[in-house]
Structures are given as C-alpha cells and as structure tokens.
C-alpha cells in the first residue's frame, strides 16, 4: 500500500532530490552560487596549471615520484573538466547539457595533452583519436543546446 510522502521527503530521501521544491532563503542561494563559482575557478586554475606546467605542479603539489609529465597533463585536463562542470551548472539548468559541457572541456584538453606529449609515448593515432572524441562531445553539446532553445 503506497504511503504519503513525509515532510522530510519521499522514503527518507530529501525533498530536494525528489523534485519537490524546498524553500530556501535568497542569501543561502547566493552563498551557494558564490561557493560553486569559487570552486569552479579554483579547479579550472589547478587543471590549467597541471596541463600547462606539469613540472611546476609536480614540484609544488604532487610530489608522488616518479615524475610523469603526461600523467600530470591528463590529470590537469580532467580537473579542468570538473571546473567546467561546476561552471556550466551555474549557467545551464539542464543536467545533460552540464555533463556534456564538462565532458567537452575535459575531452578537448585531453586531446591537447596528447598533442603536447606525442613524443613521450602512446600511439601515433592518440592525438587524432582524442581530438575526434572531443569533436563528438562538441556536436552532442550543440545538439542538446539546440533542443533546449
């Protein structure tokens, strides 16, 4: 027999996760946006740092030998993608668009890492493969954004 949702939410799940509006103050919403903005910018900065100057990033923040420039470039690409996800969440109301925006940035940065590091190993086709994947993400994001218009 179905039960009525409790004031706390459906089946113990907070109302904010069940689609039921949860009243909040404007100040709390503003504070959340500021916090997410700061984190998005910090992640983007750290990601760019690791991507652009892996040696400096390793020396200052990632002293886990042995040094591997390509691994740090990859980490930078994906941390940059996390920053993009948070940034996109601030301006896009659609979860799929947010995910695709973050994946697009991470994928494009990953392709750049493979172009930069082509002489460090991997397959000769890696830069092309990862660039093609980035193009697919761009196309999917554009399709999704067009659907939302």
ZAGUZA-184764 format. One record per residue (C-alpha): residue in one letter; y, z, x. Coordinates in steps of 0.2 Angstrom, whole numbers, plus 5000, padded with zeros to 4 digits. Layout:
BEGIN
aYZX
...
# end
This chain:
BEGIN
x500050005000
x501749955008
x502950095011
x504850085010
x505750075027
x506350245033
x508150275038
x507650265056
x506950085054
x505349995049
x503750085055
x504750185068
x505550035075
x507450055077
x508449965064
x509249855077
x507649775081
x507149745063
x508649635058
x509449775048
x511249795053
x511649955062
x513450015060
x514250045077
x516050085082
x517149945089
x517350045105
x515450055108
x515349865106
x516749835118
x516049955131
x514349865129
x515149695132
x516149765147
x514449835155
x513549675152
x514949575159
x514949685175
x513049675177
x513149485174
x514449465188
x513549585200
x511849495198
x512749325200
x513649385216
x512049455223
x511049305219
x512349195227
x512349305242
x510449285245
x510549105241
x512049065252
x511749185267
x509949245267
x510149325284
x511649425280
x510749485263
x509149525273
x510149625286
x511149725273
x510049745258
x508249685260
x507549755276
x505749715272
x505049615288
x504649485292
x506249395288
x505849245277
x507449135273
x506549035259
x505949185250
x507649255250
x508349095244
x507149095230
x507549275226
x509349235225
x509049085214
x508149195201
x509349335202
x510749215199
x509749155184
x509649335177
x511549345179
x511649185169
x510549255155
x511749405153
x513249295154
x512549175141
x512149315130
x513949365129
x514449195123
x512949125113
x512249205098
x510549105099
x509149185109
x508349025113
x510048955120
x510249105130
x508549095138
x508748905141
x510448935149
x509749065161
x508248955165
x509348805168
x510348905181
x508848985189
x507948815190
x509448725197
x509748855210
x507848855215
x507948665217
x509448685228
x508448815238
x507048685241
x508348555247
x509148685259
x507448735265
x506548575266
x506248595285
x505448765283
x503848715274
x503148675257
x502848495251
x503948355254
x503948325235
x504548505231
x506448475230
x506148325218
x504948425208
x506048575206
x507548455203
x506648365189
x506148535181
x508048585181
x508448425173
x507148455159
x507948635156
x509748555155
x509048425142
x508248565132
x509848665133
x510848525127
x509648485113
x509748665107
x511648675108
x511748525098
x510648595085
x511748745083
x513348635080
# end
